[in-house]
Amino acid sequence: MEIPNDLHYTIEHEWVRMKNNRATFGISDFAQGQLGDVVFVEIPAEGTELTKGSPFGVVESVKTVSDIYAPVTGKVVKVNKDLESQPELVNSDPYGQGWMIEIEFSNSNPEQNLLSAAQYREQCKDQE
Amino acid sequence: MVQNNTKDLKVTPLLDLHKELGAKLVPFAGWNMPIQFSGVLNEHICVREKVGLFDVSHMGEIEVKGKGAKKFLQFLLSNNMEKMLDGSVLYSLMCYENGGVVDDLLVYQFSENHYFLCVNASNSTKDYAWVEKQASSFNVNIKNISNETSQLALQGPFAKSVLQDLCDISLNELPYYNFRKGRINNVESIISRTGYTGEDGFELYLSPEKVSEVFRLIMDQGLPYGIQPIGLGARDTLRIEMGYPLYGNEIDDNPTPLDAGLGWVIKFDKGEFLGRESLLKQKEKKGQRQKLVGLKLLARGVPRAHYQISKNGKPVGEVASGTFSPTLKTGIGLCYVTNESEIGNHLDVKIRDQLVPAEVVKLPFVPSRVKK
């Protein structure tokens, strides 16, 4: 299971990549493994305002359905349209081509309450 | 993502082999079972297009022996035992007096004095108690042989080719819903042309001491055909595409098996059997009853158990089992609806506050390819 060191994570198994005032995120390798084959990803349109900790979309796999929670507060500026036709990218490349949304964040301390890779690794160990 | 305490779970003799093959294990009916290996979609397609091997050793087996065996089963079960021949298999329901389903099962006839029943893992303890209780006034001996019986299912268009080179009976002479005793590379086995996938295939009953050896042998033999180990996840998606009921979803201890479209295994004209009177009353209520139908989603979404179904905003039923169909690449569900069950009817499935349009379609969702 892959947990890249340069990313932040949430307890709900999302990853976040921060760059300037933008955050890109998706679900972790652990999460995609637990869900199994992803068949649909429902994500909001560009321009939608997200609130940290609130569910904003769902990942539907063959076996189950799971909410996705916003890791930071801000406005959606980009969504991964490839997931419409290739939802399996979430399984095959969760931290790369399987990204879901890019948001422009408004709060000054977006890392607050997010987990480091080391902390997230500990959490996954407990849940395995 | 739930933590599971696995130490109280029963395991099949294949547990270590499953781990070696990369299985993800989950608790199912008190057993620690593989839900998937390479992934449900991939495994599903492998069974439809090539061949897959399932460990279904969690299934229960109950032996019925004695002079009164046939007469007893004729009373215990809803289907008609009369025409069964030695070496044949019959699908049946076993009902309570009130018509509720104890379990659905397969009957294997060795002779009119010797049968075994293959029952659901989740029900096997309850079933054994029920069968034994009912047997008291018949000349039969009932034995739970689940612990001394392992089961594999080899399913898919290449199943026959894979198995034929390993076994000493002619599979061309083994019709659907028949079985023979045979040897698979010198391991005694019951070879049954049955399955739960809608593909041609076999279910093999053998000793737990030998099941790992046979599993490996079949995997090796199947290599050139693209064989894969298959978990319970794909077992479920395969059976939903075929419209096969699963106890706990489409049928349960409610007295409504007729609603599930199982009238074909309830033979009222065979004479007295457990549940007959109640089921006959149910039958007369035709028109007021709900009906199990296939629903195919016309937009994106996956129906799941208990999702509500409506027509013009009015609730008309709910989903019993649903999944994303790997073959049709769309959401499908086996659903109970009142009225509104005509093929082609348009209904809505409520998925997270959204109404997703769906159409009533003929079952099975995917054509069966069993060798009838």
Chai-1 contact restraints between the chains, C-beta under 6 A:
chainA,res_idxA,chainB,res_idxB,connection_type,confidence,min_distance_angstrom,max_distance_angstrom,comment,restraint_id
A,Q34,B,M1,contact,1.0,0.0,6.0,A-B,restraint_1
A,G36,B,V40,contact,1.0,0.0,6.0,A-B,restraint_2
A,D37,B,G39,contact,1.0,0.0,6.0,A-B,restraint_3
A,D37,B,V40,contact,1.0,0.0,6.0,A-B,restraint_4
A,D37,B,L41,contact,1.0,0.0,6.0,A-B,restraint_5
A,V39,B,F324,contact,1.0,0.0,6.0,A-B,restraint_6
A,F40,B,R300,contact,1.0,0.0,6.0,A-B,restraint_7
A,E60,B,V302,contact,1.0,0.0,6.0,A-B,restraint_8
A,V62,B,V40,contact,1.0,0.0,6.0,A-B,restraint_9
A,V62,B,F324,contact,1.0,0.0,6.0,A-B,restraint_10
A,K63,B,G233,contact,1.0,0.0,6.0,A-B,restraint_11
A,Q127,B,M1,contact,1.0,0.0,6.0,A-B,restraint_12
